[in-house]
């Protein structure tokens, strides 16, 4: 047996769930157990999984704590792990057939966690512009999903931050670095998104960024909230000093184009004008949504403190 458990948190993933399960069942090194953890789905995701279980795929188990966040779902899955090694991966990703085998070969006592990279390119011009501002366009970025870990790590650094939709990976990596744990990055394989990489339209993108930002102050190692609040004060000062137009032009150049260029590879390979026009618009969508999310979370923290 492989002595590996794979945890997959999911929420309304009926469109991509079969791709994920089939990829896991087709691994060159099969996991001993596959824990599908429902975060609160109201679509047919659970029924799809039950169909696999009823087809004598005994390695698959459906857990339905319905906790509402991926971090809490992963933690719930960890409570049910009985193997020495555990991996977790998100739905909606193309998983190479040799994913687990390739990760397992690099795992050791000195390196108890092996991560890989995710390749992002986007589909539509809008999706590509959003990706250029996050992971980077045509870029491979180190990510925690897809990692294989020795379970002893969690005894040392604890589990993931509870009840957060984003940033729990940054917080976890911050803690393992603090404990001097070495993480190996497997460059031999990479994950890719199935279909849309970030969002199909700006409304979906805005909601996604806002919801992800609500937990920004809870995750250690993520300093973006401080930067955004500082930038908000800069905007206010620029208005007071009648220099808002100059600041806006600087913002469009730096935030709209320079930062995506730094994050991306071959950003200017595209031959589509709409893609370049969307870059500053996507930056505004990100920054307004993030700022509102961070401010909302501050209000919640203050009210909770009272």
C-alpha positions in Angstrom: 0.0 0.0 0.0 1.1 3.6 -0.6 0.4 4.7 2.9 -1.0 8.0 1.4 -4.3 9.7 2.0 -5.5 12.4 -0.4 -7.9 15.1 0.9 -10.1 17.0 -1.6 -12.2 19.8 -0.2 -15.1 20.7 -2.6 -18.0 23.1 -2.9 -20.4 22.8 -5.8 -17.9 21.1 -8.1 -20.3 19.0 -10.2 -18.7 20.2 -13.5 -15.1 19.2 -12.6 -15.5 16.5 -9.9 -15.3 13.6 -12.3 -12.0 14.9 -13.8 -10.5 15.1 -10.3 -11.7 11.6 -9.2 -10.7 9.9 -12.4 -7.2 11.5 -12.2 -6.7 10.3 -8.7 -7.9 6.8 -9.5 -5.6 6.7 -12.5 -2.4 7.6 -10.6 0.7 5.5 -11.2 1.0 5.4 -7.4 -2.5 5.0 -6.0 -3.6 6.6 -2.7 -4.7 4.2 0.0 -7.7 6.5 0.8 -9.3 9.5 -1.0 -11.3 11.7 1.4 -13.8 13.9 -0.4 -14.8 16.6 2.1 -18.0 18.6 1.3 -17.8 22.2 2.4 -21.6 22.7 2.0 -22.5 21.9 -1.6 -26.1 22.2 -2.8 -25.5 20.8 -6.3 -25.1 17.1 -7.4 -21.4 16.8 -6.2 -22.2 14.4 -3.4 -24.3 12.2 -5.7 -21.5 12.0 -8.2 -19.1 10.8 -5.4 -21.7 8.3 -4.2 -21.8 6.9 -7.7 -18.1 6.2 -7.6 -18.4 4.6 -4.2 -21.2 2.4 -5.3 -19.1 1.2 -8.2 -16.8 -0.5 -5.7 -14.2 2.3 -5.5 -13.6 1.5 -1.9 -10.7 3.9 -1.5 -13.1 6.8 -1.9 -14.9 8.2 1.2 -17.4 11.0 1.3 -17.3 13.3 4.4 -20.0 15.9 4.8 -19.2 18.2 7.8 -20.6 21.1 5.7 -18.2 23.6 7.4 -18.4 26.3 4.7 -14.6 26.9 4.2 -11.8 24.9 2.5 -9.4 25.3 5.4 -12.0 23.9 7.9 -12.8 21.1 5.4 -9.1 20.1 5.1 -8.7 20.1 8.9 -11.7 17.9 9.2 -10.2 15.5 6.6 -6.9 15.5 8.6 -8.8 14.2 11.7 -9.8 11.2 9.6 -6.3 10.5 8.2 -4.8 7.2 9.4 -1.8 7.0 7.0 1.7 8.3 7.4 1.5 10.7 4.5 -1.3 13.0 3.4 -1.7 15.1 0.2 -4.4 17.6 -0.6 -5.5 19.0 -3.9 -8.3 21.2 -5.2 -11.0 20.3 -7.6 -10.9 21.8 -11.1 -7.3 21.0 -11.7 -5.6 18.8 -14.3 -3.6 16.4 -12.3 -0.7 14.5 -14.0 -0.8 10.7 -13.9 2.5 10.6 -12.0 1.6 13.3 -9.5 1.7 11.2 -6.3 4.6 9.0 -7.5 6.7 12.0 -8.4 6.0 13.7 -5.1 6.6 10.6 -3.1 10.1 10.1 -4.6 11.3 13.5 -3.2 9.8 13.1 0.2 12.2 12.4 3.1 12.8 12.9 6.8 14.8 16.0 6.1 12.2 17.2 3.6 8.8 16.2 5.0 6.8 18.3 2.5 6.9 18.4 -1.3 5.0 21.0 -3.2 4.6 21.6 -6.9 3.7 24.5 -9.2 0.5 25.5 -11.0 0.6 26.8 -14.6 -1.8 29.6 -15.3 -2.7 31.0 -18.7 -6.4 31.9 -18.6 -9.1 31.3 -21.2 -10.9 34.5 -22.3 -9.1 37.9 -22.4 -10.8 38.9 -19.2 -9.7 35.7 -17.4 -6.1 36.2 -18.8 -6.0 39.7 -17.4 -7.2 38.5 -14.0 -4.6 35.8 -14.0 -1.9 38.3 -14.9 -2.6 40.1 -11.7 -2.6 37.0 -9.5 -0.5 34.0 -10.4 0.9 35.5 -13.6 0.1 35.0 -17.2 1.8 31.9 -18.8 3.5 31.4 -15.5 4.3 28.5 -13.1 3.8 29.5 -9.5 4.6 27.4 -6.4 1.4 26.4 -4.6 0.3 24.4 -1.6 -2.5 22.5 -3.3 -0.9 19.4 -4.8 1.6 19.0 -1.9 2.4 15.7 -0.2 3.3 15.9 3.5 4.4 13.7 6.4 1.6 13.9 8.9 4.2 14.6 11.6 4.3 18.2 10.3 0.8 18.9 11.8 1.9 17.7 15.2 4.7 20.3 15.1 3.1 23.3 13.5 -0.6 22.7 13.9 -3.3 22.5 11.3 -4.6 25.1 8.9 -6.2 28.4 10.1 -9.9 27.6 10.7 -12.8 29.2 8.8 -10.9 31.0 6.0 -11.4 30.8 2.3 -8.0 32.1 1.3 -4.6 32.8 2.8 -4.5 29.7 4.9 -1.8 28.4 2.7 0.3 31.5 3.2 -0.2 31.2 7.0 0.7 27.5 7.0 3.9 28.1 4.9 4.8 30.9 7.3 4.6 28.5 10.2 6.6 25.7 8.7 9.4 28.2 7.8 9.3 29.5 11.4 9.9 25.9 12.6 12.8 25.5 10.1 11.0 22.8 8.0 12.5 22.4 4.5 10.0 22.3 1.7 11.0 20.7 -1.6 9.5 22.1 -4.9 9.0 19.5 -7.5 9.7 21.1 -10.9 9.1 17.9 -12.9 5.3 18.2 -12.9 2.8 21.1 -12.7 -1.0 21.4 -12.2 -3.3 23.3 -14.6 -6.8 24.6 -14.3 -9.7 22.9 -16.2 -11.4 25.8 -18.1 -11.6 29.2 -16.4 -8.5 30.0 -14.3 -9.9 32.8 -12.1 -13.3 34.1 -13.2 -15.7 34.3 -16.2 -16.7 38.0 -15.6 -15.9 40.9 -13.3 -18.9 40.4 -11.1 -17.8 36.9 -10.2 -14.2 38.1 -9.8 -15.2 41.0 -7.5 -17.2 38.7 -5.3 -14.4 36.1 -5.2 -11.8 38.7 -4.3 -14.0 40.3 -1.6 -14.8 37.0 0.0 -11.2 35.9 0.0 -10.1 39.2 1.6 -12.4 38.8 4.6 -9.8 36.5 6.2 -6.8 38.6 5.3 -6.1 39.8 8.8 -6.3 36.3 10.3 -3.4 34.8 8.2 0.1 35.5 9.4 2.7 36.1 6.7 0.2 37.8 4.4 1.0 41.5 4.5 -1.3 42.7 1.7 -3.9 44.1 4.1 -1.4 46.6 5.5 -0.4 47.6 2.0 -3.9 48.2 0.9 -4.9 50.2 3.9 -1.7 52.3 3.5 -2.6 52.9 -0.2 -6.1 54.0 0.9 -4.5 56.8 3.0 -2.3 57.7 0.0 -5.4 58.2 -2.1 -7.0 60.4 0.5 -3.8 62.5 0.8 -3.6 62.9 -3.0 -7.2 64.2 -3.1 -6.3 66.7 -0.3 -3.2 67.8 -2.2 -5.0 68.0 -5.6 -2.7 65.3 -7.1 -5.3 62.6 -7.6 -5.0 62.7 -11.4 -1.2 62.3 -11.3 -1.6 59.4 -8.8 -4.2 57.8 -11.1 -1.9 57.9 -14.1 0.9 56.4 -12.0 -1.4 53.7 -10.7 -2.5 52.7 -14.2 1.1 52.3 -15.4 2.4 50.6 -12.3 -0.5 48.5 -11.1 -2.1 48.0 -14.5 1.0 47.0 -16.4 4.2 46.9 -14.5 3.1 44.5 -11.8 1.5 42.0 -14.2 4.7 42.1 -16.3 6.8 41.2 -13.3 4.5 38.4 -12.3 4.0 37.0 -15.9 6.1 35.5 -18.6 5.7 36.8 -22.1 3.0 39.2 -21.1 3.3 41.2 -24.3 3.1 38.1 -26.6 -0.6 38.6 -26.9 -1.9 40.3 -30.1 -5.2 41.3 -28.7 -5.8 44.9 -27.8 -8.8 44.1 -25.5 -6.5 42.0 -23.3 -4.2 45.1 -22.6 -7.2 47.4 -22.1 -8.6 45.0 -19.5 -5.3 44.9 -17.4 -5.9 48.2 -15.6 -9.6 47.5 -15.3 -8.8 44.1 -13.7 -6.4 45.9 -11.3 -9.2 48.3 -10.2 -11.6 45.4 -9.7 -9.0 43.5 -7.5 -8.0 46.5 -5.5 -11.5 47.9 -4.8 -12.8 44.5 -3.9 -9.8 43.7 -1.7 -10.0 47.0 0.1 -13.7 46.6 0.8 -13.0 43.1 2.0 -10.2 44.2 4.4 -12.3 47.1 5.7 -15.3 44.8 6.3 -13.1 42.3 8.2 -11.7 45.1 10.4 -15.3 46.1 11.2 -16.1 42.5 12.1 -13.0 42.2 14.3 -13.8 45.4 16.1 -17.4 44.4 16.7 -16.3 40.9 17.9 -13.8 42.6 20.2 -16.6 44.5 21.8 
